[in-house]
Amino acid sequence: MTNSPEPDDRTPTRRSRRALLGIATAGAAVGAIGTATGAVLPAYLAGPATRPEPAAAPSGRFAGKAVLITGATSGIGRATAHAFAAEGARVSFCGRRTELGKQVESELRTTGAEASYFPADVRVPEQLRHFVDETARRFGGLDIAFNNAGITRTAPLHEMRPEDFDDVHRTNERGVFLSIKYEAPHLLARGGGVIICTSSGSTRPGGTAYTASKRAIEGIVQAAALDYGTQGIRVNAILPGTTDTAFVRPAGIPDAVWPAFRDAWGPLNVSALERMATPEEIARAVLAMAYDDFGYMTGSSVEVAGGPARSGKMRMPPGIG
C-alpha cells in the first residue's frame, strides 16, 4: 500500500482471509472499546499527524480549456474531473463502470460544468480512439489530457499468472501508449498542450506486474517529451502516494472501522506527513502540473507521496493484520 496511487477501474489487491478478518476484528474492537468506556485512544489511533491544506478558491485558471481524463469514475480521476470543472474547464472522461460514470457526469453538470462521460476501456484501441476523437470534436480541440486509468494484480512473482501480468501491462502501460497516440494529433493541431500520466513510486511484495508497468509509463513519458517538446506539448508523470480511496481499503473493513485503521496506518507508513493523501490533494497537484506556471517542466516524474519512500514491507497498526 505504501506510496501506491489509486487510479480508476482497479481490481482489489488479493489478501488472505486471515488478514482481512484480523484487520476488521481489531479495528472493530478498538472502536467498541473507545465508545463503551470513553477512554482516550492511543496516540496512533487518535488521528493523522497532519491535515490537508484547504483548497484555494477557484480562480477560473482553466476557463474554456478542453480536458480529457481516462479513468475518472472514482478516486483520483473523479476528484481531478471535479477540480478541473471547478476551474472552468470543459471535462470529458472515460471509464469502464457505466453507472459510476453517469453519476460523476451528473455531479459535474449539476455544478454547471460542461462534462461528458464515455464508457471506454483503455485496453480496446477502437473505444479509446473514439473517446479521444469525439472529445476533441465536441470541444473543438484538446488542451489537456490526464491519463489516469490503471489496474493491479498482486501475487508473488512465481505465483503470478501470465494472463494477469499481461492484463496489467495492457491497461497501465499500453493504455498510456494508446492514449498519447490518439491525443497527440489533437494537441499538435491545437499548437501545443499538456499530457500528464499517473505512474507510481511503489515497490512492494507481490507488485511485480504493477511496478513494472508503472516504471514503463515513466519511460513513455520521457520519450514522448522528446518527441513533442519542440511542438509545444509538455508530457509529465505524477507519482501519487497512498490515497484515501476505495481501492486501498482492504475488503471486509466496515465504514465505521476504516477511519481508525486509516489514521493508524499513516504514521507507520508515510515518512513525513504521516497520513494518507486525499484524492483532492492529488487532483490539485495534477492541476498545478497542467498550469502554465510549470511551462518549463517536461519529461519529469513528480512524486506527491507525503515524504521519502520507506523501504521494506507495509507496516500494520499494532494488533491488526
Secondary structure, DSSP 8 states (H G I E B T S, - for coil): -TT----SS-------HHHHHHHHHHHHHHHHHHHHH-----GGGS--SS----------TTTT-EEEEES-SSHHHHHHHHHHHHTT-EEEEEES-HHHHHHHHHHHHHTT--EEEEE--TT-HHHHHHHHHHHHHHHTS--EEEE---------GGG--HHHHHHHHHHTHHHHHHHHHHHHHHHHHHT-EEEEEE------TT-HHHHHHHHHHHHHHHHHHHHHGGGTEEEEEEEE--BSSGGGS-TT--TTTHHHHHHHHHHHH-TTT-S-B-HHHHHHHHHHHHSGGGTT--S-EEEESSSS---SS----TT--
